[in-house]
């Protein structure tokens, strides 16, 4: 932009120095956004691999409609989640894609039904599983029905839907029975099929799958988190990787700031100027 407007190209060293200064100046912003995310009612989380400094690292995101946090860590599971200090004390509802380390935290959970719909589609299109088509249709119908109600559903209103849900699971297990346990105990757990794994998840985590049904403030999917990660995935497709961990961390913090400003309707150029001058926008303000 500087080259086009003024005929003077900004050097790479100047840009690197601006990123370094912005990263340092945005430390109070990161603290504020993590505190705000940790005290909310609903939190969307996701993670994705990012090639950094010649090895696989993980980009972790936590977000709401108005806040975004990104962090880069060399681990994907609890070590990274605990490091960022957002989820361990979170007491609201965590929306995620059934990455099992999330389930070890004591908050309420909500599972992404977009993932369930894709898995169900695979089962009825590729494996001819009629129960999967019935469950696919039921989840969509339940979501549409809930969206027409401004107040929370009563137990009486929920009961017929829950009965249908459990009846379809029963049909699914009848079509995909677990094998009879061997007479002599063997090492390890018997491997489940794709259909059995999905049936187990839909049954054992019914409350999380149907969180949108029990509370109409809970979203049906985790699309918000996936949309927040998409821009960084696009950046990696263009550049391939982050050459240093420091560069990845700088990018994550600065992008957290810009995404939050955009979500809250702020002026991006003004927000950048404020950050560069050491007075970044803070979510509490």
N, C-alpha and C positions, 0 to 999 in steps of 0.2 A: 504494500500500500504506500509506503514511504517513497519507494522508487517510482511508482506511477504518479503520485501527486507532486513530488518535489524533485524527482530526478536524482535522488541520493539513496543508494541502497544501504540498509542497516547491516552491519557486519555480524557474522555468527557469534563472535565474542560478546558483542553488545546484547544480543538476544539471550545468550547463556547467562550473562550477568543479571539481566532483567528477571529471568526465571529464578535464579538463585535468590535475589532480593525479594521477589514476590513470595517464594516459598517460606522464607523467614518471616516476612510481614504477615503471612496468613496463618501463623500458628495460633493466635487468639481465635480466629474464625473457626479453625478445625476443632478447637476445644469446645467452642460454643455450639457448633453443629452436632457434635457427638453427644453433648449433654441434652440438647433438644430432642434428638432422635431417641435417646435412651429413656425419655420420660413420656413418650407419645403412647397413643392407644393402639396404633397399627404400624408395623414396620415391615417393609419389603426388603429381602436380602437375596443376594445371588453372588456367584463367584465364577471366574473364568480364567483359563490359563493365559499367561502372558510371557513370552520369551524375553528374558531379561539377563543381561550380562552373561550370555552364553549358556544359560540353564533355565529350566521351567520355574517360573514363579506364578503367583496367583493374585489376580485383581479381585478384591472383595468390595462389594457395594452394599450400602444400607441407605434406604431412601423412603421418603413420603412424597405426597403431592407438592410439598413446598421446600423440601430439604434433600440434599444429596451428599453422601460421603463415599469417597473412594480411598482404598488403601492397598498397597502392594506388599506381599509377604511371600517368603519362600515355602510356606506351608499352606495347605488347604483346609485342614480340620480345626480342632479345638485350640491348638497352639496359636493359630492366627486369629481366630475369633476372640479368644481371651485377650490377645495382645492389643486389639483395637478398643476394648473396654466399652462396647456399646451393648452387646447382647447379654453378657453375664448377669447384669442386674435389671434387665428389661422385664417389666411386669405386664405388658400389654399382649397383643397377639402378633406372632411372628409369621409372616407369609413367605413360603419358600417352596422349593421343588423337591422335597423329600431327601435332601442331602442329610444323611443320618446324624452327623455331629450336631445339627441344629436341634434334633429331638432330645438331646441330652440336657437341654436347658429347661428350667421349670416353668417357663411362661406358657401361655396358650399358643396353639399352633393353627395355621391354616395352610392347606396344601394347594398348589396350583392346579386347577382343573383343566387348563389348556393342555398340560402334559398328559393328564388322564384321557382326555378326548383323543389325543394323538395315538396313545397306546391302544385304546379301545378300537379306533379306526383300523389300526394294523391287524388286530385280532379278528374283526369281522370281515375285513377285505382279504386278508392273506391266509387266515386260518379257519374261515367259515365258522365263527363262533356267534350264534344268534344272541346269546345273552349279552355279548359286548355291544351289539347294536341297540338292544333294549336299554342298557345302562347309558349309552351315549345319548339316546333320545331323552331319557329321564333326567339326566343332569342338566341338559339344556332347557328342558321344560320347567324344571324346578327353579332354575335361575331366572327365567323369564317371568314365572309366577311371582317369585319374591320381589322382583323389580317393580311390580304393580302395587305393592303394599308399602305405605310410608311408615306404618307402625310394625313393631315386632310381632311375629306370628305367635299364636297361642299353641299350647300343647295339643289341643283338639285339632287345630288346623294342620299341624305337622304330621299327626299320626298316620293318615292315609299315605302320605308320601314316603315316610320312613318304612312303612309296611311294604310298599312297592320296591324300595331300594333293597331291603333285606331279602325279599323274595327273588329278585334277580340274582343276588349273590348266591342264594341257594341253588338256583338253576346253573349258575356258573360252576359251582363246586361239583354238582352232579355230572356236568360235562367234562370236568377236569379233576377227578378224584385223586387224592394223595395216595401213593403206593402203600401197600400193607407193610408195616415195619418188619424188618427181617427178624427171624427167630433168634439169631445170635447178633449181639450188639457189634456194630462196626464203627470205625473211627470216622469222625466228621458228620456233618448233617447231610441228609439226602438232598440232592439238587432239585429245585423246583423248576417248572417250566415258566415261560413268560406269562402265561395266563394265570398260573397258580400264584406267582409273585404279585401280580396286580390284584387278584382276588384277596390275597392276604392283606395287602395294603388297604384296600377299600373297606375291608371288614374290621381289621384291628385298629385302624385310624379313622373310623367313621366320623367322629366329631370334628376332626381336622379337615377331612374331605368336604364335609357339609357345613363348615364354619359359616359360609355365605348364607346358608339356609337358616341357621340358628340365630344369626345376627346380621341384619341387612346392611350394616355398616362395613362388613367384611367383603372385600372384592372376590369375585369368582376365580380370578387368575392372578398370577404374579407378573403380569405383563409390564407393570411399572418398572420393576427391577430390570427386566430384560431390555426395556427401552433405554434405561439409564446406562446400561453396559454397552449398548450397540455402538455408540459413537466411538468408544475406545477400541472396540473390535475393528471398526472401520479404519481408525488410525493405524492399527497394527497391520491391517491388510495392505496399507499403502507403504509403510516404512519397514514392515517385517518384524521389528523387535525394538526393545529399548536397549541401548548399548551399555548403560550403566544402571545400577540400582538407584543411585542418587537421581538420575534423570527420570526414572520411572516414578519415584516418590514425589519429585517436583511436579511432574505432569498430573499425578493423581490429586494432589492437594489443590493445585490451581484449577483443575477441571471441576473438582467438588465446589469450589467457590463460584465459578462461572455458571455451572448448572443450577446452583441454589439461587443465584441472582436472577437468572432467566425464569425459573419457576415462580419467583416472587414478583415478577414484572418489573425488575429494576433495569436501569440503563447499563449495558455491558461496558461501554467505554468509560463511563464515570466510575463504575465499580473497579475497573482495572487501574484507573488513575488514583483512586483512593487507596487501593492496595499498595501501589508503588510508593505512595507518599507516607505509608505506615499507618493509615487509618482505614482499614478494610471495613466493608459492610459486615455487620454481625446479625445473625438470625433474630436475636432478642430485640433488635432495634427495628 
